Amino acid sequence: MGQAAKVLQLFKALHRTRQQVFKNDARALEAARIKINEEFKCNKTETSPKKIEELIKIGSDVELILRTSVIQGIHTDHNTLKLVPRKDLLIENVPYCDAPTQKQ
């Protein structure tokens, strides 16, 4: 796949992820849309294949972090937030252990 196709695929993936992650939050959706478009426009004239690959890697990492780490919160009271996790975030629930055992 050519670099132009990879860039376009990443652009679309970032926007799809933005729509899923910030669903029902118009302000966050708009801010993310502006930031994605701004970053792609800033690097539109980049011609170095090495630099383009580096930027694609950064964009892919950002998409992964958005998809796997961002959770929405809704203000329900003055000091209260209701967390609204997406189903794909609740895949693995590993309990925390204060005193981990060492492997031998």
C-alpha positions as CSV (number, residue, x, y, z in Angstrom):
1,M,0.0,0.0,0.0
2,G,1.3,3.4,-0.9
3,Q,2.0,6.1,1.6
4,A,-0.8,8.3,0.4
5,A,-3.2,5.4,0.9
6,K,-1.8,4.8,4.4
7,V,-2.2,8.5,5.3
8,L,-5.8,8.6,4.1
9,Q,-6.6,5.3,5.9
10,L,-5.2,6.8,9.1
11,F,-7.1,10.0,8.7
12,K,-10.4,8.1,8.3
13,A,-9.6,5.8,11.3
14,L,-8.9,8.8,13.5
15,H,-12.2,10.4,12.6
16,R,-14.1,7.1,13.1
17,T,-12.5,6.7,16.5
18,R,-13.2,10.3,17.4
19,Q,-16.9,9.7,16.6
20,Q,-17.0,6.6,18.8
21,V,-15.0,7.9,21.8
22,F,-16.7,11.3,22.0
23,K,-20.2,10.2,21.1
24,N,-22.9,12.6,22.4
25,D,-20.3,15.3,23.3
26,A,-20.6,17.9,20.6
27,R,-17.8,20.1,22.0
28,A,-15.3,17.3,22.3
29,L,-16.3,16.0,18.8
30,E,-15.7,19.4,17.3
31,A,-12.4,20.0,19.1
32,A,-11.1,16.6,18.1
33,R,-12.2,17.1,14.5
34,I,-10.4,20.5,14.3
35,K,-7.2,19.0,15.9
36,I,-7.1,16.1,13.5
37,N,-7.6,18.2,10.5
38,E,-5.1,20.8,11.7
39,E,-2.4,18.2,12.3
40,F,-2.9,16.7,8.8
41,K,-2.9,20.1,7.2
42,C,0.3,21.1,9.0
43,N,2.1,18.1,7.5
44,K,0.5,18.1,4.1
45,T,3.6,19.3,2.3
46,E,5.9,16.7,4.0
47,T,7.8,14.8,1.3
48,S,10.4,12.7,3.2
49,P,9.2,9.1,3.2
50,K,11.0,8.5,6.6
51,K,9.3,11.5,8.2
52,I,5.9,10.4,6.7
53,E,6.3,6.9,8.2
54,E,7.2,8.5,11.6
55,L,4.1,10.7,11.4
56,I,1.9,7.7,10.4
57,K,3.3,5.8,13.5
58,I,2.5,8.7,15.8
59,G,-1.1,9.0,14.4
60,S,-1.6,5.2,14.8
61,D,-0.5,5.4,18.4
62,V,-2.8,8.3,19.0
63,E,-5.7,6.4,17.5
64,L,-4.9,3.4,19.7
65,I,-4.7,5.5,22.9
66,L,-8.0,7.2,22.1
67,R,-9.7,3.9,21.4
68,T,-8.3,2.0,24.4
69,S,-7.8,4.6,27.2
70,V,-10.3,7.5,26.9
71,I,-13.5,7.3,28.9
72,Q,-16.4,9.8,28.9
73,G,-17.6,11.4,32.1
74,I,-20.9,13.2,32.6
75,H,-21.4,15.8,35.3
76,T,-24.4,14.6,37.4
77,D,-23.9,16.8,40.4
78,H,-21.6,19.6,41.5
79,N,-18.8,17.2,42.6
80,T,-20.0,14.0,40.9
81,L,-19.1,12.5,37.5
82,K,-20.8,9.5,36.0
83,L,-18.4,7.5,33.9
84,V,-19.7,6.0,30.7
85,P,-17.3,3.3,29.5
86,R,-17.6,1.9,26.0
87,K,-18.1,-1.9,25.7
88,D,-14.7,-2.4,24.1
89,L,-13.0,-0.9,27.2
90,L,-14.5,-3.5,29.5
91,I,-12.9,-6.5,27.8
92,E,-10.4,-7.3,30.6
93,N,-10.9,-6.8,34.3
94,V,-7.8,-7.7,36.2
95,P,-8.0,-7.0,40.0
96,Y,-5.4,-4.9,41.6
97,C,-3.0,-6.6,44.0
98,D,-1.1,-4.6,46.7
99,A,1.4,-7.3,47.3
100,P,2.4,-9.0,44.0
101,T,4.1,-12.3,44.3
102,Q,7.5,-12.7,42.6
103,K,8.0,-15.2,39.9
104,Q,10.7,-17.8,40.6
